[in-house]
């Protein structure tokens, strides 16, 4: 142990005597370790974002969205245009839920834009007519107050639940439960406030989801009775039947329906059954769109894994180049210090002492490079997160891994120069200039 410590001190003296060379030697390790830390931070951040997306939609969900006439571009010939579709309706959701055994929960939604007046302020807000299953399907909790009761969902009661952001905007520091707001021509009583749901807007848009924090929720029957039921036949619907109507016309009773499947393996098959039912019910008019967010996320996850592998390869190449650089510099250092090696051997140093001295130098340089690289990697990850808005998560295991890799690189690539130094004949070494 004493000899090992003595050789370690000699290695430190050698590094201090050649600071610039030691720093240049460590550059490859610095950038390699920084790349590893930043890569792992980006990869972990992406995985966390994917898990957050899974929480937003829940597992095993299928979304059916209604399409307006402008969205539906498939009716090309005159015969197709004469076909009639009743649109996505509550009866569709109920029928699908009853005839498809793999569906364990379902719910229809109506989306409206209404004028909101509360506490002397007015603005346009999104109002969503929901069924009892909405909050469990969307993993949304009631923060204060209560959920709608069965009576609310049956009788079209004038009640609502508001999002956390709306509560903060219109009722700062107040308890909004029991207070009334005006939506369009209707006065509604607030019975609950949702918990804040943390999610990035771009993640919501990718999955076809909405910002639940800024919505007003009303029972579905309330939306149909007190606001508008698009399933009722009007003169505009008759004109649409004969294609005398021009412009966008939303004839769907529901804007969206969500189905929760009992097992992830049944997602694709269930979606196909839903598609066949709607195709027959809507007279083969594709005025709906079926989305499986979980499959979209899985595709995104595969893309992210490929991206992580590419980053890992780049970081590995950086470390490999850094290790080769250390070996080259250490070999050059051995040639410069042949006389020093000869003197040490002549006064009793053994081959193992020479090996330890040069090996300690390589490992210590890699350790310092790893330390600087970790700091640089953390800073780089923060800069990427702030500038490019890419989520990053820096974990302790990534730092430990980086130090471990730096140590192994120093050990592996420092061993050959150290062994080369120990093999010099002391007499020949003393004769060198």
N, C-alpha and C positions, 0 to 999 in steps of 0.2 A: 504493500500500500504506500509506503514511504517513497519507493522508487517511482511509482505511478504518479504520485502528487508532484514529485520533483520534475518529472517529464511534462506534466501538465503546466507547471509554472514556466518551464522553458518554452513551451508552445505559445503561452500567452505573451511572453517577452518577444517571441518571434513575430507575432501578429502586431504588437504595439510598435515594434521597430519598422514595420512595413504597412502602415495604416491604409495608404492609398491602394496598394496592391490587394490587401485583404478586402477592402470595400468593393473594388472592381471584380474581385473573385466572387463576392457574395451577390452581385447584381442579378445573376441568373436565378439564384435561389429566391431572392427578394420578389422578383416578378412572377416566378413560378408559384410561390406560396400565396402571393396576393391574388393570382388568378384562381387558385384552388378555393380560397376563402370566399371571393366574390362569386365564383360559380356555384358553390354550395349554398350561399345566401340567396342567390337568385332562384336556384332550384327549389329550396325549401319554401321560399316565398310563393312561388308558383303553386306548389303542392298545397300550401295553406289556403291560397285563393280558390283552388279547385274544391277543397273541403268546404269552404264558405259557400260556394255556389251550390254544393250538394245540400247544405243546410237550408238554403233559400227555397229550393224546389221540393225538398224531401226526396226520399228514395222511391224508385219505381213509379214515376208519374208520367202520364200521357196527357198532352194538352191539345185540345181541338179549338182552333180559332176560326171565327167566321170571316168570310171575305165579302167585300162589297162588290157592286157591279164593275167598278173601275179596276178592282184587284183581280177579278175573274176574267182572264183573257182567253179561255179555252173555247168559248162559244163562237165558232167561226162561221159556219154555214147557216142558212136560213132555217133549216129544220131544227138545228140545235137551239137557235135563238127562240123558237116557239115553245120550247120546253119550260116547265114551271117547277120551281123549287120552293118549298115552304120555309126554307131557311133553318138555321140551327135553333132549336127550341128546347124548352124545359122537358117536353115529352120525349125528345131524343135522349136526353140524359137519363131520364127515368127508365126508358125502355132498354138502353144499353146496360144500365146498372143491373137490371133484372134478368137479362138474358145471357150476359157474359159472366160465367162463374169465376173467372180469375180477377174480377174487379171487386175490391173490398170497400172502396169508398169513392164517392164522386160528388161533384158540385158544379152548378152553373153560375155564370157571372154576367152582369150587365154593366157596361161602362158608359158613363155620361159626363158631360161637362156642364156644370151648373154654376150660377153666380152664388157666392157665399157672402152673407152679411152677418157679422158678429162683432160685438163691442165697438160699433161705429166704424168698422173697416169692411171693405168689400174687395173681392177678387174672384177670379175664376178658379174652380177646383175640380178635381176628378172625383166623381161619386160612383161608388161600386155597389151594385145590388148583389148580395151574397146569400148563399144558403148556410145551413148550420155547420157544414163540414169545412167551410172556407179557411178558418184560422188553423185548423189542424193540418189541412192539405198544404198550406203555405208556411207552416212552422212559425206562425205569428202568435204572440201571447198578448193578453190584455194586461197592461201595466197597472191601471187603476180603474175602479168602477166594476162593471160586470159585462158579461157577454149577452147577446140577445137570448131571450127566453123562447120557448116553443110557441107561446102566444104571439110574440112579436113576429115570428116567421109565418104564422098562420093568418093573422088578421090584418096585415098591412099597417101596423101601428106606426105612429109618427115619432120614431126614435132613430138614433144614429150613434156610431162610434167613430171618433176622429183619431187621426194619426198623431204621433208624438210631435212632429214638426209643426203641424197646424195648431196644436195646443200651445206650444211655446210662442207661436206668432200672434195668436188672437187672445190668449188668456195667460199672459205673463204673470207668474206668481199667484195665480188664482186657481181655485178648484173648479174645473169646468163641469163636473158631474152635476146633472140636474138642470143646467142652464140650456137656454134655447138658442138655436141658430136658424137662419133662414136660408134655405136652398131653393133657388128658383122662386116658386110661389108657395112653398111649403115651409111651415115652422116645425122644426124637429127638436126633440129633447135629447141631450147627450147623456148616454148611459155608461159609456166606457171610453178609455183612452188606451191605444196600443203601446206596447213596449217599442223602444227605438230599435229598428232593424238596421244593422251596419252592413252596408254593401255598396260597392262602387257602381256608378251609373252604367259604365261600359259592360260590367259583368251582368247587370240586369238586362241590358239591351240584347246581349248575345243570347240569353236564354229566353227572350220574349217575356220577361217579367217586368213588373212595375215597382215604382218607389212607394212602398207601403206606408212610409212615414208622412206622406203629404196627401193621403186620401181620406175621404169621408165614406164610411160604410153604412149601408142601410139594408134591412132585410129585403130579400128578393121580391117578396110580395108587395112590400112598400114601394119598391121601385116600379113595379108593374101597375099598381093601383093609383099611386099618387103622382107619378111622373109620366111614364109612357110605356105602353105595351105595343111593341112593333109587330106582334103577331096578329093584331086585329086588322081585318081587311078594310081598306079605305079605297077611295076612287083612284088614288095614285097607284095602288097595287093592281087595279084592274087595267089601267093604262100600261103598266109595266108588263102585264101578261101579253099584250099585243105589241109590245115594243114601241109604243108611242111616247114613252118617257125618255127624256135625254138627261144625262147627268148621273151623279152618284146617288144611289138610293139604298139605304140599309134596311132590308126587310127581315133581318134576323131578330128573333126574340132575345136570344143570348149572344153576347159577343165572344164568350169563351167558356169552355167546359174543361174541367180537370178530372182525370180518373187515376186513382191509386190502385196499382196492380199488386197482388199478393206476393209475387216472386219476380225478381229481376229477369229470370230466364224466360218469363212469359210476356215480356214487354213487346217484342216484335210481333209475336203471334196475336196478342190482344189488339195491338194497333191495326193489324190487318183486318181483324174481325170488325172493329169499329168502323174502319174505312169502307168495308163491304156493306155494312148496315146503312151508313150515311149515303153511300152511292145509290143504293136502291131507294131509300126514303126520299132523296133529293133528285130523283129522276136522272141520275148520272151527271148532274151538274156539279162541277167541282167548285162549289161556293164555300168551301171549308179547307182548312189546312191542318194536318196532323203533325205534331212535333213530339219528339221524345228527348227532353233535355238531358237525361242521364247518358244517352248514347252520344249526344253532342259533347258532353263533358268528358266521356271516355275517349273520344277522338282527340279532344284538346289535350287530355292527359298523355296520350301516346305521342302527340306532337311535342309536348313539353319534355317527355322522357328522351326523345330523340335529340332535342335541343340540349338537354343536360349531358347526354353522352358526347355530343360534339364539344361542348365546353370542357368536359373532363379530358377529352383527348388533347385539346389545345393546352390545357393546364399541365397535363402529363408531359407533353412535348417541351413545354417551357422548363419544367423541372429536369427533364433529361438533358436539355441543352445546358442548363445551369450546372448539372453534375459533371458533364463533359468539360465545361469551362473550368470547374474546380480541379479536375484531374490534370488538365493541361497546365494550369498555373502552378499547381503543386509540383508537377514534373519539372517545370522551368525553375521553380524555387529550389528543388533538389540539386539541379545542375549548378546553381549559383552558390550553394552552401556546401559544396563537396568538402572544402577545407574544414569547415565547422564540424562536419560529420567525422572527418579523419581525426581531429583533435579529441572529440568526445570518445571515439573508439580507442584512441591511444591511452587515455587516462582511465580506462576501465568500463566504459559504457558497452553494454551488450547489444546484439542485434535487436532484441525486443525493446530496449530503451529507445532506439532510433525509430522503430516502428510506432511506438506509442507517441513520441513527440510529434511526428508528422501527422499521425492519425488524429491526435488531439487538435492540432491546428485546423485540419479539414472539418472536423465535427463542430468545433467552436465557431468557425466562420459560417457554417451552415446554420448553426443555432442562432447566431446574430442575424443572419439573413432571414431566417424564419420569423424571428421576432419583428423585424422591420416589415417583412412581407405581410404578416398578420395585421399590423396596424394599417398598412397601405391597402390591404384587401377590405378591411372594415370601412375605411374612408371611401374607397371606390364604390362599395355596395351602397353606402349612404347617398353618395352623389348620384348613382344610377336611380335609386329610389326616388330622390327629390326631383331630378331633372326629367327622367323618362317615365316617371310614375309607374315603375315596375316594382311590385312588392318584393321585399327582401327580408329574410329572417336569418340572423346570425346566431348560431348555436355554439355551445361550449364544445360539443364533440367535433365540430368542424375545425375549431382552433387546435384542439388536441391532435386531430388527424394531421393538420398542417405541420405542427411541430414534429410529430412522429415521422412524417415523410421527409422533412428537412434533415432530421437526425440520420435516417437510413441512407439518404443520398450522400451525406458527408461520410458516413461509414463505408459505403460501397465504393464510391469514387475516390476516397482518400486512401483506401487500402493499398492499391497498386503503387502509387508514388511512395508511400511509406515503406512498403516492402522493397521497392527499388532502391531507396536511400540506405536501407539497412544492409544491402548486399555489397556495398562498396568496400573494397579492400582498404584498410586504414592507411597502409603505407603509400598506396597509389593516391589516396585522397589527400594525404599531407603534401604530396609533391605538386598538386594542382595549384594554379595561381588564383 
